[in-house]
Amino acid sequence: MTDSENRIVEDSRIKYWIAVHIPLNEIEKELADAGFTEDEIAASIRTYKKIKNAGKHSIGITCVIIGAVMGFLSCLLAILNPVPAMFHVFLYGITPVAILVLFVGLYLLFE
């Protein structure tokens, strides 16, 4: 490996960019002004996007799991019908909420 391949932006700097919400074009300009090559800038931008989306992925996975468990439980409770007065709550109340949480999680996961 050459010195240019070893030259990358530190994670602390990338986390600062994420916290301050700096646009990509300003990040590219800052790296170009610092003397980074096009390949180094592209690698830094890929790392920036990966770190930025990692939080969304973990929230998405959590929402998918919660939505799936809620949907399973509402379906199970509607089929078993342990409290007949609550049948409509299980079937028409909890199931749509579970589907909504599930799809929000899928959106965050695949965005």
N, CA, C and O atoms as a GROMACS GRO file, in nm:
protein
  444
    1MET      N    1   0.083  -0.119   0.000
    1MET     CA    2   0.000   0.000   0.000
    1MET      C    3   0.087   0.125   0.000
    1MET      O    4   0.191   0.131   0.066
    2THR      N    5   0.043   0.221  -0.074
    2THR     CA    6   0.118   0.346  -0.078
    2THR      C    7   0.064   0.439   0.030
    2THR      O    8  -0.036   0.410   0.095
    3ASP      N    9   0.132   0.551   0.047
    3ASP     CA   10   0.089   0.648   0.147
    3ASP      C   11  -0.046   0.707   0.114
    3ASP      O   12  -0.124   0.738   0.204
    4SER      N   13  -0.077   0.724  -0.016
    4SER     CA   14  -0.205   0.783  -0.053
    4SER      C   15  -0.320   0.688  -0.022
    4SER      O   16  -0.431   0.735   0.006
    5GLU      N   17  -0.298   0.557  -0.026
    5GLU     CA   18  -0.403   0.462   0.007
    5GLU      C   19  -0.427   0.457   0.158
    5GLU      O   20  -0.536   0.423   0.203
    6ASN      N   21  -0.326   0.491   0.235
    6ASN     CA   22  -0.340   0.491   0.380
    6ASN      C   23  -0.403   0.620   0.432
    6ASN      O   24  -0.443   0.626   0.548
    7ARG      N   25  -0.411   0.721   0.350
    7ARG     CA   26  -0.460   0.851   0.393
    7ARG      C   27  -0.613   0.853   0.389
    7ARG      O   28  -0.673   0.858   0.281
    8ILE      N   29  -0.674   0.849   0.504
    8ILE     CA   30  -0.819   0.854   0.514
    8ILE      C   31  -0.858   0.956   0.621
    8ILE      O   32  -0.774   1.000   0.700
    9VAL      N   33  -0.984   0.991   0.622
    9VAL     CA   34  -1.036   1.085   0.721
    9VAL      C   35  -1.070   1.006   0.847
    9VAL      O   36  -1.122   0.895   0.839
   10GLU      N   37  -1.040   1.063   0.963
   10GLU     CA   38  -1.067   0.996   1.090
   10GLU      C   39  -1.218   0.987   1.113
   10GLU      O   40  -1.295   1.070   1.065
   11ASP      N   41  -1.258   0.884   1.189
   11ASP     CA   42  -1.399   0.866   1.221
   11ASP      C   43  -1.454   0.981   1.303
   11ASP      O   44  -1.572   1.016   1.290
   12SER      N   45  -1.370   1.040   1.387
   12SER     CA   46  -1.418   1.152   1.469
   12SER      C   47  -1.457   1.271   1.380
   12SER      O   48  -1.555   1.340   1.409
   13ARG      N   49  -1.382   1.293   1.274
   13ARG     CA   50  -1.415   1.402   1.181
   13ARG      C   51  -1.546   1.372   1.107
   13ARG      O   52  -1.628   1.462   1.087
   14ILE      N   53  -1.565   1.247   1.068
   14ILE     CA   54  -1.687   1.208   0.998
   14ILE      C   55  -1.807   1.222   1.091
   14ILE      O   56  -1.913   1.269   1.049
   15LYS      N   57  -1.791   1.181   1.218
   15LYS     CA   58  -1.901   1.194   1.314
   15LYS      C   59  -1.934   1.341   1.340
   15LYS      O   60  -2.050   1.375   1.364
   16TYR      N   61  -1.832   1.428   1.334
   16TYR     CA   62  -1.857   1.572   1.347
   16TYR      C   63  -1.941   1.621   1.230
   16TYR      O   64  -2.035   1.698   1.249
   17TRP      N   65  -1.908   1.577   1.108
   17TRP     CA   66  -1.985   1.618   0.990
   17TRP      C   67  -2.130   1.573   1.002
   17TRP      O   68  -2.221   1.647   0.965
   18ILE      N   69  -2.151   1.453   1.054
   18ILE     CA   70  -2.287   1.402   1.069
   18ILE      C   71  -2.363   1.482   1.174
   18ILE      O   72  -2.480   1.515   1.155
   19ALA      N   73  -2.295   1.514   1.285
   19ALA     CA   74  -2.361   1.588   1.393
   19ALA      C   75  -2.399   1.730   1.350
   19ALA      O   76  -2.503   1.782   1.392
   20VAL      N   77  -2.316   1.791   1.268
   20VAL     CA   78  -2.340   1.929   1.225
   20VAL      C   79  -2.427   1.934   1.099
   20VAL      O   80  -2.474   2.042   1.062
   21HIS      N   81  -2.452   1.820   1.034
   21HIS     CA   82  -2.533   1.811   0.912
   21HIS      C   83  -2.472   1.890   0.796
   21HIS      O   84  -2.540   1.971   0.732
   22ILE      N   85  -2.346   1.867   0.771
   22ILE     CA   86  -2.277   1.935   0.661
   22ILE      C   87  -2.313   1.864   0.531
   22ILE      O   88  -2.305   1.741   0.524
   23PRO      N   89  -2.352   1.938   0.426
   23PRO     CA   90  -2.384   1.876   0.298
   23PRO      C   91  -2.262   1.811   0.232
   23PRO      O   92  -2.148   1.848   0.261
   24LEU      N   93  -2.288   1.716   0.144
   24LEU     CA   94  -2.180   1.643   0.078
   24LEU      C   95  -2.089   1.733  -0.005
   24LEU      O   96  -1.968   1.714  -0.007
   25ASN      N   97  -2.148   1.832  -0.074
   25ASN     CA   98  -2.064   1.918  -0.158
   25ASN      C   99  -1.965   1.998  -0.075
   25ASN      O  100  -1.853   2.024  -0.120
   26GLU      N  101  -2.004   2.038   0.046
   26GLU     CA  102  -1.911   2.110   0.134
   26GLU      C  103  -1.802   2.017   0.188
   26GLU      O  104  -1.688   2.058   0.206
   27ILE      N  105  -1.839   1.893   0.214
   27ILE     CA  106  -1.739   1.795   0.260
   27ILE      C  107  -1.637   1.770   0.150
   27ILE      O  108  -1.517   1.766   0.177
   28GLU      N  109  -1.685   1.752   0.028
   28GLU     CA  110  -1.594   1.731  -0.085
   28GLU      C  111  -1.502   1.851  -0.103
   28GLU      O  112  -1.382   1.835  -0.126
   29LYS      N  113  -1.557   1.971  -0.092
   29LYS     CA  114  -1.475   2.092  -0.106
   29LYS      C  115  -1.370   2.100   0.004
   29LYS      O  116  -1.255   2.134  -0.021
   30GLU      N  117  -1.411   2.068   0.129
   30GLU     CA  118  -1.317   2.072   0.241
   30GLU      C  119  -1.203   1.971   0.221
   30GLU      O  120  -1.087   2.001   0.250
   31LEU      N  121  -1.237   1.852   0.173
   31LEU     CA  122  -1.133   1.751   0.150
   31LEU      C  123  -1.042   1.789   0.034
   31LEU      O  124  -0.922   1.765   0.039
   32ALA      N  125  -1.100   1.849  -0.070
   32ALA     CA  126  -1.019   1.893  -0.183
   32ALA      C  127  -0.924   2.005  -0.141
   32ALA      O  128  -0.809   2.009  -0.183
   33ASP      N  129  -0.973   2.096  -0.057
   33ASP     CA  130  -0.888   2.204  -0.007
   33ASP      C  131  -0.776   2.151   0.083
   33ASP      O  132  -0.669   2.211   0.092
   34ALA      N  133  -0.802   2.037   0.150
   34ALA     CA  134  -0.701   1.978   0.238
   34ALA      C  135  -0.597   1.897   0.160
   34ALA      O  136  -0.500   1.849   0.218
   35GLY      N  137  -0.616   1.881   0.030
   35GLY     CA  138  -0.517   1.814  -0.053
   35GLY      C  139  -0.544   1.667  -0.079
   35GLY      O  140  -0.454   1.595  -0.123
   36PHE      N  141  -0.665   1.621  -0.053
   36PHE     CA  142  -0.699   1.482  -0.082
   36PHE      C  143  -0.720   1.463  -0.232
   36PHE      O  144  -0.765   1.554  -0.301
   37THR      N  145  -0.687   1.344  -0.282
   37THR     CA  146  -0.710   1.312  -0.423
   37THR      C  147  -0.855   1.272  -0.442
   37THR      O  148  -0.930   1.255  -0.345
   38GLU      N  149  -0.895   1.258  -0.568
   38GLU     CA  150  -1.034   1.220  -0.599
   38GLU      C  151  -1.069   1.083  -0.541
   38GLU      O  152  -1.179   1.064  -0.490
   39ASP      N  153  -0.977   0.988  -0.548
   39ASP     CA  154  -1.002   0.855  -0.493
   39ASP      C  155  -1.017   0.859  -0.342
   39ASP      O  156  -1.102   0.791  -0.286
   40GLU      N  157  -0.935   0.939  -0.277
   40GLU     CA  158  -0.943   0.952  -0.131
   40GLU      C  159  -1.073   1.020  -0.090
   40GLU      O  160  -1.135   0.983   0.010
   41ILE      N  161  -1.115   1.120  -0.168
   41ILE     CA  162  -1.242   1.188  -0.140
   41ILE      C  163  -1.358   1.090  -0.157
   41ILE      O  164  -1.448   1.088  -0.074
   42ALA      N  165  -1.356   1.010  -0.263
   42ALA     CA  166  -1.462   0.913  -0.286
   42ALA      C  167  -1.468   0.809  -0.174
   42ALA      O  168  -1.577   0.771  -0.130
   43ALA      N  169  -1.353   0.763  -0.128
   43ALA     CA  170  -1.349   0.666  -0.018
   43ALA      C  171  -1.401   0.729   0.111
   43ALA      O  172  -1.471   0.664   0.188
   44SER      N  173  -1.366   0.854   0.134
   44SER     CA  174  -1.414   0.923   0.254
   44SER      C  175  -1.565   0.944   0.250
   44SER      O  176  -1.633   0.931   0.352
   45ILE      N  177  -1.618   0.976   0.132
   45ILE     CA  178  -1.762   0.995   0.117
   45ILE      C  179  -1.836   0.863   0.139
   45ILE      O  180  -1.941   0.860   0.202
   46ARG      N  181  -1.780   0.753   0.088
   46ARG     CA  182  -1.841   0.621   0.111
   46ARG      C  183  -1.843   0.588   0.260
   46ARG      O  184  -1.943   0.538   0.311
   47THR      N  185  -1.735   0.617   0.330
   47THR     CA  186  -1.729   0.593   0.474
   47THR      C  187  -1.829   0.681   0.547
   47THR      O  188  -1.896   0.636   0.640
   48TYR      N  189  -1.840   0.807   0.505
   48TYR     CA  190  -1.937   0.901   0.563
   48TYR      C  191  -2.079   0.847   0.549
   48TYR      O  192  -2.155   0.847   0.646
   49LYS      N  193  -2.116   0.802   0.429
   49LYS     CA  194  -2.251   0.750   0.406
   49LYS      C  195  -2.276   0.622   0.486
   49LYS      O  196  -2.386   0.601   0.536
   50LYS      N  197  -2.174   0.538   0.498
   50LYS     CA  198  -2.189   0.413   0.572
   50LYS      C  199  -2.214   0.441   0.720
   50LYS      O  200  -2.301   0.379   0.781
   51ILE      N  201  -2.138   0.533   0.778
   51ILE     CA  202  -2.156   0.567   0.920
   51ILE      C  203  -2.289   0.637   0.942
   51ILE      O  204  -2.356   0.613   1.042
   52LYS      N  205  -2.327   0.724   0.848
   52LYS     CA  206  -2.453   0.798   0.862
   52LYS      C  207  -2.573   0.704   0.856
   52LYS      O  208  -2.670   0.723   0.931
   53ASN      N  209  -2.569   0.604   0.770
   53ASN     CA  210  -2.682   0.513   0.755
   53ASN      C  211  -2.684   0.401   0.858
   53ASN      O  212  -2.785   0.332   0.869
   54ALA      N  213  -2.577   0.382   0.932
   54ALA     CA  214  -2.572   0.274   1.031
   54ALA      C  215  -2.678   0.295   1.139
   54ALA      O  216  -2.740   0.198   1.184
   55GLY      N  217  -2.700   0.417   1.180
   55GLY     CA  218  -2.802   0.446   1.281
   55GLY      C  219  -2.942   0.414   1.231
   55GLY      O  220  -3.023   0.360   1.306
   56LYS      N  221  -2.971   0.449   1.106
   56LYS     CA  222  -3.101   0.420   1.048
   56LYS      C  223  -3.124   0.269   1.038
   56LYS      O  224  -3.236   0.222   1.059
   57HIS      N  225  -3.019   0.195   1.006
   57HIS     CA  226  -3.033   0.050   0.991
   57HIS      C  227  -3.067  -0.015   1.125
   57HIS      O  228  -3.151  -0.105   1.130
   58SER      N  229  -3.003   0.028   1.231
   58SER     CA  230  -3.031  -0.033   1.361
   58SER      C  231  -3.173   0.002   1.408
   58SER      O  232  -3.240  -0.083   1.466
   59ILE      N  233  -3.218   0.124   1.385
   59ILE     CA  234  -3.355   0.162   1.420
   59ILE      C  235  -3.453   0.084   1.333
   59ILE      O  236  -3.557   0.040   1.382
   60GLY      N  237  -3.421   0.066   1.206
   60GLY     CA  238  -3.508  -0.010   1.115
   60GLY      C  239  -3.522  -0.155   1.156
   60GLY      O  240  -3.633  -0.209   1.154
   61ILE      N  241  -3.413  -0.218   1.194
   61ILE     CA  242  -3.419  -0.357   1.239
   61ILE      C  243  -3.504  -0.369   1.365
   61ILE      O  244  -3.583  -0.462   1.378
   62THR      N  245  -3.487  -0.275   1.457
   62THR     CA  246  -3.567  -0.276   1.579
   62THR      C  247  -3.715  -0.260   1.549
   62THR      O  248  -3.798  -0.331   1.607
   63CYS      N  249  -3.751  -0.170   1.459
   63CYS     CA  250  -3.892  -0.150   1.423
   63CYS      C  251  -3.950  -0.272   1.354
   63CYS      O  252  -4.065  -0.308   1.379
   64VAL      N  253  -3.873  -0.337   1.268
   64VAL     CA  254  -3.920  -0.459   1.201
   64VAL      C  255  -3.948  -0.568   1.303
   64VAL      O  256  -4.050  -0.635   1.295
   65ILE      N  257  -3.859  -0.585   1.398
   65ILE     CA  258  -3.878  -0.689   1.501
   65ILE      C  259  -4.001  -0.658   1.586
   65ILE      O  260  -4.082  -0.746   1.612
   66ILE      N  261  -4.014  -0.533   1.630
   66ILE     CA  262  -4.129  -0.495   1.713
   66ILE      C  263  -4.260  -0.511   1.636
   66ILE      O  264  -4.358  -0.562   1.689
   67GLY      N  265  -4.261  -0.468   1.510
   67GLY     CA  266  -4.382  -0.481   1.428
   67GLY      C  267  -4.420  -0.627   1.404
   67GLY      O  268  -4.538  -0.661   1.406
   68ALA      N  269  -4.320  -0.712   1.381
   68ALA     CA  270  -4.348  -0.854   1.358
   68ALA      C  271  -4.403  -0.920   1.483
   68ALA      O  272  -4.498  -0.997   1.476
   69VAL      N  273  -4.345  -0.889   1.597
   69VAL     CA  274  -4.393  -0.948   1.724
   69VAL      C  275  -4.534  -0.898   1.755
   69VAL      O  276  -4.620  -0.976   1.794
   70MET      N  277  -4.558  -0.768   1.737
   70MET     CA  278  -4.692  -0.714   1.761
   70MET      C  279  -4.795  -0.777   1.668
   70MET      O  280  -4.905  -0.812   1.712
   71GLY      N  281  -4.761  -0.793   1.542
   71GLY     CA  282  -4.852  -0.855   1.446
   71GLY      C  283  -4.881  -1.000   1.480
   71GLY      O  284  -4.995  -1.045   1.471
   72PHE      N  285  -4.777  -1.073   1.519
   72PHE     CA  286  -4.797  -1.212   1.557
   72PHE      C  287  -4.887  -1.222   1.680
   72PHE      O  288  -4.980  -1.303   1.683
   73LEU      N  289  -4.860  -1.140   1.780
   73LEU     CA  290  -4.942  -1.145   1.902
   73LEU      C  291  -5.086  -1.104   1.876
   73LEU      O  292  -5.179  -1.165   1.930
   74SER      N  293  -5.107  -1.001   1.795
   74SER     CA  294  -5.245  -0.960   1.767
   74SER      C  295  -5.319  -1.067   1.688
   74SER      O  296  -5.438  -1.090   1.712
   75CYS      N  297  -5.251  -1.131   1.596
   75CYS     CA  298  -5.313  -1.240   1.520
   75CYS      C  299  -5.345  -1.357   1.612
   75CYS      O  300  -5.454  -1.414   1.606
   76LEU      N  301  -5.251  -1.394   1.697
   76LEU     CA  302  -5.271  -1.503   1.790
   76LEU      C  303  -5.385  -1.476   1.887
   76LEU      O  304  -5.468  -1.563   1.912
   77LEU      N  305  -5.390  -1.353   1.941
   77LEU     CA  306  -5.497  -1.317   2.034
   77LEU      C  307  -5.633  -1.310   1.964
   77LEU      O  308  -5.735  -1.341   2.026
   78ALA      N  309  -5.636  -1.269   1.838
   78ALA     CA  310  -5.762  -1.266   1.764
   78ALA      C  311  -5.811  -1.407   1.734
   78ALA      O  312  -5.932  -1.432   1.735
   79ILE      N  313  -5.719  -1.499   1.706
   79ILE     CA  314  -5.759  -1.637   1.677
   79ILE      C  315  -5.803  -1.709   1.805
   79ILE      O  316  -5.906  -1.777   1.807
   80LEU      N  317  -5.724  -1.694   1.911
   80LEU     CA  318  -5.756  -1.762   2.037
   80LEU      C  319  -5.876  -1.700   2.107
   80LEU      O  320  -5.952  -1.769   2.175
   81ASN      N  321  -5.894  -1.571   2.090
   81ASN     CA  322  -6.006  -1.496   2.145
   81ASN      C  323  -6.023  -1.520   2.296
   81ASN      O  324  -6.128  -1.567   2.339
   82PRO      N  325  -5.919  -1.488   2.377
   82PRO     CA  326  -5.929  -1.514   2.521
   82PRO      C  327  -6.029  -1.423   2.591
   82PRO      O  328  -6.091  -1.463   2.690
   83VAL      N  329  -6.045  -1.302   2.541
   83VAL     CA  330  -6.143  -1.209   2.597
   83VAL      C  331  -6.233  -1.166   2.481
   83VAL      O  332  -6.195  -1.080   2.402
   84PRO      N  333  -6.352  -1.225   2.469
   84PRO     CA  334  -6.436  -1.196   2.353
   84PRO      C  335  -6.467  -1.047   2.332
   84PRO      O  336  -6.486  -1.004   2.218
   85ALA      N  337  -6.472  -0.970   2.438
   85ALA     CA  338  -6.502  -0.827   2.423
   85ALA      C  339  -6.385  -0.751   2.359
   85ALA      O  340  -6.404  -0.640   2.309
   86MET      N  341  -6.266  -0.810   2.361
   86MET     CA  342  -6.147  -0.744   2.307
   86MET      C  343  -6.110  -0.790   2.166
   86MET      O  344  -6.006  -0.751   2.113
   87PHE      N  345  -6.195  -0.873   2.105
   87PHE     CA  346  -6.164  -0.928   1.973
   87PHE      C  347  -6.137  -0.818   1.871
   87PHE      O  348  -6.038  -0.825   1.797
   88HIS      N  349  -6.222  -0.718   1.867
   88HIS     CA  350  -6.206  -0.610   1.768
   88HIS      C  351  -6.082  -0.525   1.796
   88HIS      O  352  -6.020  -0.473   1.703
   89VAL      N  353  -6.045  -0.512   1.921
   89VAL     CA  354  -5.924  -0.438   1.955
   89VAL      C  355  -5.801  -0.513   1.904
   89VAL      O  356  -5.710  -0.453   1.846
   90PHE      N  357  -5.799  -0.644   1.926
   90PHE     CA  358  -5.686  -0.725   1.879
   90PHE      C  359  -5.677  -0.724   1.727
   90PHE      O  360  -5.570  -0.706   1.670
   91LEU      N  361  -5.792  -0.745   1.662
   91LEU     CA  362  -5.791  -0.761   1.517
   91LEU      C  363  -5.780  -0.628   1.443
   91LEU      O  364  -5.702  -0.617   1.348
   92TYR      N  365  -5.855  -0.528   1.485
   92TYR     CA  366  -5.860  -0.403   1.411
   92TYR      C  367  -5.782  -0.288   1.475
   92TYR      O  368  -5.766  -0.183   1.414
   93GLY      N  369  -5.734  -0.307   1.595
   93GLY     CA  370  -5.659  -0.202   1.663
   93GLY      C  371  -5.510  -0.225   1.661
   93GLY      O  372  -5.433  -0.136   1.622
   94ILE      N  373  -5.468  -0.342   1.704
   94ILE     CA  374  -5.325  -0.369   1.717
   94ILE      C  375  -5.262  -0.407   1.583
   94ILE      O  376  -5.148  -0.369   1.555
   95THR      N  377  -5.335  -0.482   1.499
   95THR     CA  378  -5.280  -0.528   1.372
   95THR      C  379  -5.239  -0.412   1.280
   95THR      O  380  -5.128  -0.415   1.227
   96PRO      N  381  -5.322  -0.310   1.259
   96PRO     CA  382  -5.276  -0.198   1.173
   96PRO      C  383  -5.155  -0.124   1.230
   96PRO      O  384  -5.068  -0.079   1.155
   97VAL      N  385  -5.150  -0.111   1.362
   97VAL     CA  386  -5.034  -0.046   1.424
   97VAL      C  387  -4.909  -0.130   1.400
   97VAL      O  388  -4.803  -0.076   1.370
   98ALA      N  389  -4.923  -0.262   1.413
   98ALA     CA  390  -4.810  -0.352   1.388
   98ALA      C  391  -4.762  -0.342   1.244
   98ALA      O  392  -4.642  -0.339   1.218
   99ILE      N  393  -4.856  -0.336   1.151
   99ILE     CA  394  -4.819  -0.325   1.009
   99ILE      C  395  -4.750  -0.192   0.983
   99ILE      O  396  -4.652  -0.186   0.908
  100LEU      N  397  -4.800  -0.085   1.044
  100LEU     CA  398  -4.738   0.047   1.027
  100LEU      C  399  -4.595   0.047   1.080
  100LEU      O  400  -4.504   0.096   1.012
  101VAL      N  401  -4.574  -0.006   1.200
  101VAL     CA  402  -4.440  -0.011   1.259
  101VAL      C  403  -4.347  -0.097   1.172
  101VAL      O  404  -4.231  -0.063   1.152
  102LEU      N  405  -4.400  -0.208   1.122
  102LEU     CA  406  -4.321  -0.297   1.037
  102LEU      C  407  -4.276  -0.226   0.909
  102LEU      O  408  -4.160  -0.237   0.870
  103PHE      N  409  -4.367  -0.155   0.845
  103PHE     CA  410  -4.331  -0.088   0.720
  103PHE      C  411  -4.240   0.032   0.742
  103PHE      O  412  -4.157   0.063   0.656
  104VAL      N  413  -4.253   0.100   0.854
  104VAL     CA  414  -4.159   0.208   0.886
  104VAL      C  415  -4.019   0.149   0.904
  104VAL      O  416  -3.921   0.206   0.856
  105GLY      N  417  -4.011   0.036   0.972
  105GLY     CA  418  -3.882  -0.032   0.988
  105GLY      C  419  -3.824  -0.077   0.856
  105GLY      O  420  -3.703  -0.064   0.834
  106LEU      N  421  -3.908  -0.130   0.768
  106LEU     CA  422  -3.857  -0.171   0.636
  106LEU      C  423  -3.809  -0.051   0.555
  106LEU      O  424  -3.709  -0.060   0.483
  107TYR      N  425  -3.880   0.060   0.566
  107TYR     CA  426  -3.837   0.181   0.496
  107TYR      C  427  -3.700   0.226   0.544
  107TYR      O  428  -3.612   0.258   0.464
  108LEU      N  429  -3.683   0.229   0.677
  108LEU     CA  430  -3.553   0.271   0.732
  108LEU      C  431  -3.443   0.173   0.699
  108LEU      O  432  -3.328   0.212   0.680
  109LEU      N  433  -3.478   0.047   0.691
  109LEU     CA  434  -3.379  -0.056   0.664
  109LEU      C  435  -3.330  -0.051   0.520
  109LEU      O  436  -3.211  -0.066   0.494
  110PHE      N  437  -3.422  -0.030   0.426
  110PHE     CA  438  -3.386  -0.036   0.285
  110PHE      C  439  -3.362   0.099   0.220
  110PHE      O  440  -3.334   0.106   0.101
  111GLU      N  441  -3.373   0.206   0.296
  111GLU     CA  442  -3.348   0.340   0.240
  111GLU      C  443  -3.201   0.359   0.212
  111GLU      O  444  -3.161   0.465   0.165
   0.00000   0.00000   0.00000
